[in-house]
Amino acid sequence: MMKKFSLLTSIILLAFTHTTFSQLLPDPPETEATQEIYILTSNKVPEGYPLKIKETHGGNIGIIHDFQHKPFVYTLKNISDTPVKNITVKSTCNCITLASPIENRTLAPAEELPINFTVSGPNIRNGKFDRVIMVLAEGFPTVRLGVIGENTPLIEFDPAVCINLDSFHGFTPFKRTFIIKTKLDDDKLQLGQPEKNQYFDTKFTKTAPQTYTLEVTPKNRQFPQGRLAEKIIIPATGVEHYGPVFVALKGYVNQPRFRFDKSKITIEPQDIPEKGPYKTSFEVQILNLQKTRPSSHEKRPDLVALQPVAVEEKEQTDILKKIETWKLFADEMTFIGVPDGVTVEKIPRSNGLDIQLTISENYLKTMESFSFYGKFGKMRFGNMQCTKKEQ
């Protein structure tokens, strides 16, 4: 028969654990004191608990680096004379990944259960850290296995590992540059060409020993509207279990908004030609490119100095002075509701888009009125009402 855990024993164990993991451990669930037990090393197995830790490392993985993924293992052994049932192991942090799921396992007497897992440096802040793995077993208290160590970076980024583009319009052809420096003096750590990205083109060069330059430019018209958070993945070699490295760009992508320069076309009887079609025109204009959502600069002026790489208004307005931009807009623009017998021609200019409306002679004979609107991507804009006056 297993000995029952006393309240005093549990309190002592909890107090010991609190001083060890005081800063970073999540609060334990609200349960009876006898339902929470912490195993920190092989020398700290509570009396009467059926599982013993085989290793003596105490969960200390030592030094891990910023982009390193370090494998580690805890081995539990059933030291009782009866099976331990329904053993389940859970990670409590996205920095710890189990090699394979452990759920509802039964451990026979003297049988061992290895808990293989990987600790991921990219998901841990630099400095010392404490994390835990939960072990649950039928009829016994929950056990927490400590995972401790120190995360030290091998790479420096200028201006930062993540660039905040802030709120911008997706057609803006900006360029941003990362300077990446490795800290190993012997140039042992090598970085390779970045993986292809769905939204960005990259140019990656080694400009000096231990120094790389990464230039990032957006692919044409590839951004979806909404929140952007994209990683550029860079392979790394030379350090065991290290890499890949990544940089990131984040922000909020707005679609350009358009309007017609007028909402009504009235065809006067005297303007209708005796023969041939009737032609008229109007203009598609772009609305003010002010940010459509508050930027972090507006909400936190103190962040301006920390984010010198946001997409600025000048970068967005300069591109609107090129006919190539308006050709791209015209390619993605459609008009919904235009009847048969009426054609719409899009004529890009360097500062806008002219729309030529041609109404056939046959359609004019029976025409009274019709209306249509524009569509750019998923966004609807404008509404044009065309009416023929009776003589």
Phi and psi in degrees as a GROMACS rama.xvg file:
@    title "Ramachandran Plot"
@    xaxis  label "Phi"
@    yaxis  label "Psi"
@TYPE xy
-74.9648  143.903  MET-2
-75.7538  139.772  LYS-3
-74.254  141.177  LYS-4
-78.2672  129.488  PHE-5
-82.8151  157.262  SER-6
-61.4679  -38.3914  LEU-7
-62.8536  -43.8003  LEU-8
-60.5863  -44.2667  THR-9
-63.3167  -41.7861  SER-10
-62.8735  -42.0929  ILE-11
-61.7972  -45.1238  ILE-12
-64.3296  -42.2358  LEU-13
-63.3714  -41.4152  LEU-14
-63.5537  -40.715  ALA-15
-63.0704  -42.7508  PHE-16
-66.9065  -40.3327  THR-17
-57.8645  -40.1293  HIS-18
-72.3181  -22.9107  THR-19
-84.9812  -40.7557  THR-20
-116.685  40.4335  PHE-21
-64.6759  -30.4979  SER-22
-91.3545  -43.4094  GLN-23
-109.554  -12.8164  LEU-24
-74.5435  140.623  LEU-25
-66.83  155.31  PRO-26
-62.945  137.648  ASP-27
-66.8724  155.805  PRO-28
-61.4015  155.852  PRO-29
-78.4503  95.453  GLU-30
-136.548  175.432  THR-31
-62.226  151.072  GLU-32
-57.1172  -32.7359  ALA-33
-75.9662  -3.39954  THR-34
-98.2171  -0.613679  GLN-35
-122.368  119.739  GLU-36
-134.008  137.559  ILE-37
-111.054  128.119  TYR-38
-106.557  116.793  ILE-39
-101.65  -39.0189  LEU-40
-142.953  175.23  THR-41
-65.343  -15.9769  SER-42
-91.63  0.25599  ASN-43
-119.004  29.6777  LYS-44
-75.1653  123.707  VAL-45
-61.9598  146.388  PRO-46
-61.1327  131.58  GLU-47
89.2949  -8.43577  GLY-48
-74.9416  135.869  TYR-49
-79.5821  -14.2416  PRO-50
-108.053  133.125  LEU-51
-119.033  144.093  LYS-52
-82.2214  127.96  ILE-53
-76.4665  -40.8684  LYS-54
-75.4696  160.452  GLU-55
-113.588  11.2319  THR-56
-74.41  -14.2892  HIS-57
67.8817  16.2764  GLY-58
80.3589  9.40956  GLY-59
-88.2086  110.097  ASN-60
-87.6173  -3.69404  ILE-61
76.4041  -141.299  GLY-62
-85.2411  131.76  ILE-63
-127.17  147.682  ILE-64
-101.545  167.485  HIS-65
-54.5804  -39.3064  ASP-66
-116.473  26.7736  PHE-67
-95.3904  147.687  GLN-68
-123.572  99.7332  HIS-69
-99.4853  121.424  LYS-70
-76.1478  148.203  PRO-71
-152.664  165.323  PHE-72
-147.638  140.399  VAL-73
-115.243  138.018  TYR-74
-120.086  122.044  THR-75
-99.614  137.757  LEU-76
-123.332  135.229  LYS-77
-79.1446  110.1  ASN-78
-100.111  8.53365  ILE-79
-95.4454  178.813  SER-80
-102.678  12.7537  ASP-81
-132.445  154.482  THR-82
-64.035  147.16  PRO-83
-104.804  121.937  VAL-84
-105.178  158.63  LYS-85
52.3548  51.5616  ASN-86
-80.6424  125.229  ILE-87
-129.033  135.663  THR-88
-116.62  132.745  VAL-89
-131.092  139.98  LYS-90
-86.091  145.935  SER-91
-109.874  9.2542  THR-92
-150.055  143.434  CYS-93
-72.9904  -1.54275  ASN-94
-86.7214  -7.69544  CYS-95
-120.698  121.152  ILE-96
-121.516  122.278  THR-97
-70.2431  139.992  LEU-98
-62.6906  -34.1439  ALA-99
-155.221  151.955  SER-100
-62.7054  141.746  PRO-101
-122.669  105.781  ILE-102
-139.337  133.08  GLU-103
51.718  41.7207  ASN-104
-84.8919  149.256  ARG-105
-112.996  132.372  THR-106
-114.997  116.304  LEU-107
-72.9478  163.172  ALA-108
-54.4294  133.906  PRO-109
72.028  -2.90291  ALA-110
-79.0945  149.127  GLU-111
-111.525  149.189  GLU-112
-128.711  105.48  LEU-113
-77.1952  134.282  PRO-114
-108.208  93.2172  ILE-115
-88.6439  131.498  ASN-116
-148.92  165.84  PHE-117
-122.002  134.157  THR-118
-100.484  125.647  VAL-119
-104.951  114.775  SER-120
-59.1506  -38.6103  GLY-121
-59.9255  -20.3019  PRO-122
-100.153  13.3272  ASN-123
-127.707  136.233  ILE-124
-68.6184  153.384  ARG-125
-61.2274  144.273  ASN-126
112.111  -171.834  GLY-127
-73.6475  147.324  LYS-128
-143.219  154.905  PHE-129
-129.857  129.69  ASP-130
-136.795  171.614  ARG-131
-138.257  156.021  VAL-132
-118.324  134.67  ILE-133
-94.6079  135.855  MET-134
-123.168  120.512  VAL-135
-114.59  141.219  LEU-136
-144.396  145.034  ALA-137
-62.8683  125.015  GLU-138
85.4235  3.69836  GLY-139
-131.943  158.559  PHE-140
-65.2334  158.132  PRO-141
-68.4409  137.852  THR-142
-114.504  140.501  VAL-143
-114.998  124.185  ARG-144
-98.009  122.997  LEU-145
-75.1964  143.475  GLY-146
-130.15  111.466  VAL-147
-126.175  157.932  ILE-148
173.103  -163.963  GLY-149
-140.134  130.859  GLU-150
-98.7662  119.342  ASN-151
-123.435  133.387  THR-152
-78.6961  145.689  PRO-153
-106.924  -3.92852  LEU-154
-134.929  143.104  ILE-155
-116.46  143.893  GLU-156
-121.993  138.022  PHE-157
-128.747  121.229  ASP-158
-82.0197  -24.3195  PRO-159
-170.039  168.361  ALA-160
-70.9525  -23.7532  VAL-161
-128.743  125.56  CYS-162
-98.295  129.822  ILE-163
-95.0934  109.256  ASN-164
-79.6265  -11.0333  LEU-165
65.2165  -153.848  ASP-166
-91.195  126.627  SER-167
-151.304  165.339  PHE-168
-91.7117  136.842  HIS-169
-66.0783  -14.8611  GLY-170
-86.4808  -2.26822  PHE-171
-71.8509  123.111  THR-172
-88.9393  64.6208  PRO-173
-79.2614  167.297  PHE-174
-134.748  135.282  LYS-175
-128.598  146.501  ARG-176
-124.31  132.398  THR-177
-108.899  134.339  PHE-178
-103.956  123  ILE-179
-117.568  123.704  ILE-180
-122.567  132.262  LYS-181
-92.4813  151.504  THR-182
-98.6688  -6.9396  LYS-183
-80.2254  121.844  LEU-184
-62.8831  -30.904  ASP-185
-84.3366  9.47636  ASP-186
58.8175  27.3511  ASP-187
-66.5946  -37.7561  LYS-188
-81.0811  118.777  LEU-189
-116.001  139.062  GLN-190
-109.407  139.958  LEU-191
-104.256  -176.934  GLY-192
-65.5002  136.945  GLN-193
-61.8641  152.272  PRO-194
-68.3711  153.951  GLU-195
-64.1681  141.788  LYS-196
-120.163  144.794  ASN-197
-71.3229  -21.8171  GLN-198
-113.716  -21.8531  TYR-199
-126.257  144.498  PHE-200
-95.5821  148.647  ASP-201
-131.012  150.564  THR-202
-128.959  116.922  LYS-203
-122.851  121.991  PHE-204
-136.001  148.731  THR-205
-93.1146  112.768  LYS-206
-95.7551  -16.0775  THR-207
-166.324  166.306  ALA-208
-54.7987  129.525  PRO-209
66.8004  13.291  GLN-210
-130.91  131.284  THR-211
-129.336  150.39  TYR-212
-120.015  129.012  THR-213
-119.817  117.294  LEU-214
-102.562  131.831  GLU-215
-122.796  125.732  VAL-216
-130.196  145.316  THR-217
-73.5328  142.485  PRO-218
-70.5538  150.877  LYS-219
-64.783  121.584  ASN-220
58.0965  35.7362  ARG-221
-102.236  -13.4528  GLN-222
-75.5151  130.022  PHE-223
-78.6864  153.283  PRO-224
-70.9831  142.59  GLN-225
117.797  -160.842  GLY-226
-70.9458  135.013  ARG-227
-114.609  129.791  LEU-228
-148.62  97.7032  ALA-229
-127.585  135.908  GLU-230
-100.403  142.486  LYS-231
-103.794  115.898  ILE-232
-90.8515  129.899  ILE-233
-124.448  117.943  ILE-234
-64.2074  150.196  PRO-235
-136.163  142.276  ALA-236
-135.434  160.107  THR-237
109.655  -20.198  GLY-238
-125.384  129.761  VAL-239
-60.0279  132.807  GLU-240
60.7733  21.7994  HIS-241
-104.857  135.654  TYR-242
99.723  171.232  GLY-243
-73.8981  161.665  PRO-244
-89.1102  156.898  VAL-245
-146.936  153.59  PHE-246
-118.345  164.483  VAL-247
-137.791  152.112  ALA-248
-127.735  133.43  LEU-249
-133.765  161.13  LYS-250
167.361  -163.665  GLY-251
-132.714  123.607  TYR-252
-95.9747  123.824  VAL-253
-105.411  143.373  ASN-254
-83.4028  147.01  GLN-255
-64.813  147.965  PRO-256
-113.356  136.447  ARG-257
-119.499  167.837  PHE-258
-154.011  160.492  ARG-259
-85.8107  148.441  PHE-260
-75.5369  -8.65651  ASP-261
-152.93  165.287  LYS-262
-116.71  -7.04023  SER-263
-135.695  140.366  LYS-264
-124.409  119.132  ILE-265
-111.717  124.203  THR-266
-95.9572  110.357  ILE-267
-78.8016  145.684  GLU-268
-55.2077  -40.5294  PRO-269
-70.1462  -15.0827  GLN-270
-91.1913  -7.66765  ASP-271
-79.364  123.597  ILE-272
-67.5854  152.782  PRO-273
-65.0851  -36.506  GLU-274
-135.687  152.239  LYS-275
87.3275  177.623  GLY-276
-78.2643  164.482  PRO-277
-98.496  133.533  TYR-278
-123.432  139.708  LYS-279
-149.858  171.802  THR-280
-147.106  160.185  SER-281
-148.989  178.132  PHE-282
-121.825  140.419  GLU-283
-95.7828  125.041  VAL-284
-115.23  152.838  GLN-285
-96.5613  138.496  ILE-286
-72.6871  165.898  LEU-287
-50.2649  134.057  ASN-288
-85.7466  24.0039  LEU-289
-59.3128  149.44  GLN-290
-59.4217  135.81  LYS-291
-90.5325  1.78238  THR-292
-146.946  151.126  ARG-293
-59.1881  132.612  PRO-294
-85.8457  164.577  SER-295
-64.6204  -27.507  SER-296
-66.678  -39.4392  HIS-297
-71.0032  -37.0561  GLU-298
-79.5653  -33.38  LYS-299
-133.439  84.5076  ARG-300
-56.5462  -25.9534  PRO-301
-69.1115  -12.8052  ASP-302
-85.2306  -8.29139  LEU-303
-56.7629  -45.2687  VAL-304
-67.7375  -24.7119  ALA-305
-86.9616  -12.746  LEU-306
-129.669  66.5784  GLN-307
-79.174  7.31892  PRO-308
-116.453  12.9129  VAL-309
-64.3126  152.625  ALA-310
-73.019  117.97  VAL-311
-90.9159  164.87  GLU-312
-62.5949  -37.4542  GLU-313
-63.0143  -38.7772  LYS-314
-60.7821  -33.5256  GLU-315
-82.1995  -33.9295  GLN-316
-82.752  -29.8032  THR-317
-60.0445  -38.1044  ASP-318
-67.8124  -20.9536  ILE-319
-76.786  -5.30917  LEU-320
-95.2464  10.2932  LYS-321
-114.518  135.399  LYS-322
-64.6211  -28.2477  ILE-323
-60.6377  -36.6492  GLU-324
-64.2918  -44.5288  THR-325
-71.4389  -26.2637  TRP-326
-65.4675  -40.1687  LYS-327
-64.0176  -43.1277  LEU-328
-59.8666  -43.8383  PHE-329
-62.4339  -37.4309  ALA-330
-62.9924  -32.7192  ASP-331
-97.0541  0.821712  GLU-332
-98.7345  133.562  MET-333
-128.464  164.21  THR-334
-126.024  124.069  PHE-335
-104.082  129.565  ILE-336
102.873  1.23945  GLY-337
-71.3655  123.223  VAL-338
-77.0507  162.092  PRO-339
-60.5566  140.497  ASP-340
96.6853  -5.21943  GLY-341
-125.492  130.713  VAL-342
-118.251  149.731  THR-343
-121.398  124.445  VAL-344
-114.242  129.816  GLU-345
-98.0583  124.946  LYS-346
-121.167  97.4783  ILE-347
-68.4174  142.623  PRO-348
-122.875  176.354  ARG-349
-73.2161  -14.4266  SER-350
-136.571  22.1523  ASN-351
170.949  -167.209  GLY-352
-139.683  117.158  LEU-353
-89.9844  141.911  ASP-354
-117.624  119.056  ILE-355
-98.5398  124.2  GLN-356
-106.056  122.935  LEU-357
-119.208  121.116  THR-358
-108.994  122.016  ILE-359
-67.0261  156.917  SER-360
-61.0195  -40.9701  GLU-361
-66.5951  -40.3374  ASN-362
-66.9648  -35.2838  TYR-363
-60.5384  -32.3535  LEU-364
-61.4452  -36.95  LYS-365
-109.526  -0.474147  THR-366
-68.9879  138.811  MET-367
-115.398  -59.526  GLU-368
-163.138  159.105  SER-369
-155.374  163.604  PHE-370
-139.434  156.612  SER-371
-154.402  166.946  PHE-372
-137.927  167.424  TYR-373
-99.4572  157.611  GLY-374
-141.606  129.97  LYS-375
-125.074  110.079  PHE-376
63.9762  -122.967  GLY-377
-98.8001  1.79296  LYS-378
-97.0182  126.958  MET-379
-88.4735  143.301  ARG-380
-149.449  155.705  PHE-381
64.8522  162.353  GLY-382
-155.546  119.652  ASN-383
-112.35  126.825  MET-384
-108.831  118.585  GLN-385
-109.052  125.809  CYS-386
-132.532  138.329  THR-387
-103.298  123.705  LYS-388
-77.5587  140.44  LYS-389
-78.5949  149.304  GLU-390
